[in-house]
């Protein structure tokens, strides 16, 4: 698989991981059936897509990229779905996470 395909699949993993985080919040400690099932299904899909990506991109780069992007996306879900506004320190942290993901992917060794 090409790097472009791997990164597209990585984006799908980020979407699934972010969805699972949102569903987990909605599941209220896994006391609600439908959000709990959606959490399980999306996390399994997320791990499957990550395993596909790791065939092409090294595990460290894959997981660093996934984790960083998933954190940013989950914060966005918190803002828009749950009305959780980040403070200045959270925003600075988000900028550092984005910077780290860019450095790992653009300057880090991927082979």
N, C-alpha and C positions, 0 to 999 in steps of 0.2 A: 504494500500500500504506500502511496506517496505521502510526503509530509503534509501537503495541503489537505488530503483526505483525512489524515490522522488528526489534524487540527480542527477540521470540521466535525469529526466525531467527538473530539474533546469538548467542543462547544455544546454538543448534544448532551454529553455527560454533565456539563455545568448546568444546563437547563434542568435536567432530571434531578441533580443533586439539590439545586435551589428549590425545585418543586417539592422534593421530599422534606426539606426543612420547613417550608410553609405548611405542608400537610401535617407534619409532626406537631407544629404549634397548634393547628386547628384540631388535632386529635385529643387535645387536653389530657395528656398523660396516657394515651391509648385507651381512653374510656369511651370514645365515639368510634363506631365500627367503620363507617365509610372513609373518614380521613385516615384511620389506622391502616386500612387495606391500601389506600392510595400511597401512604408513606412507604409501606413495604414494597409495593410494585415499583415505585419510582426509584427507590434505593437499589433494588436488584438490577433494574435497567441501567442505572448509573454505573454500578460496579462492572456490569457486562461491557458497557461502552468504554470504560476506562481500561479494561483488560485488552480490548481491541487496539486502543491507542498505544498501549505499552509494547505492542509488537513492533512498532516503528520508532517511537520516541522513548528515550530512557525513562525508567521508572521515577527517578528523582525529578526530572524536568516535568514529566507528566503530572505527578502529584502536586508539585509546587504550583504549577500553572492552574490545575484544577482547584486546589484549595484557595488560592488567592482570588481567582475569578468567582468562585462560589461564595466566598465571604462578601465580596463587593455586591454580587447579585442578591444575596440574602439580605444585606443591609437595605438595598433598594426595595425588596419585597416588604421589609419591615416598615419602611417609610410609607409606601403607597397602600399596602394592604392593612397594616396594623397601626398606622399613624405614630410610628416610633421615630422621633426626630434625633439624628445624631448630633452630638456636641462637637466643639472645635477639635478635641483630641481624637475623636472618632474619624473626623474628616482628614486630619493629618495622617492618621494611621492608614486610612484608605489610600491616600496619595502614596504613602510608602509601599503599601502592598502592590499597587499598580506599577510603581517603579521597579519593584523587585521582580514581578512577573515579566516585565519588559526586558530587564537585564538578563534574567535567566534564559529567556527565549531568543533574544537578539544577539547576545554576546557570549552566552554559555556554550560549552561544547555539547553537541547533541548526538555525537556518535561514539 
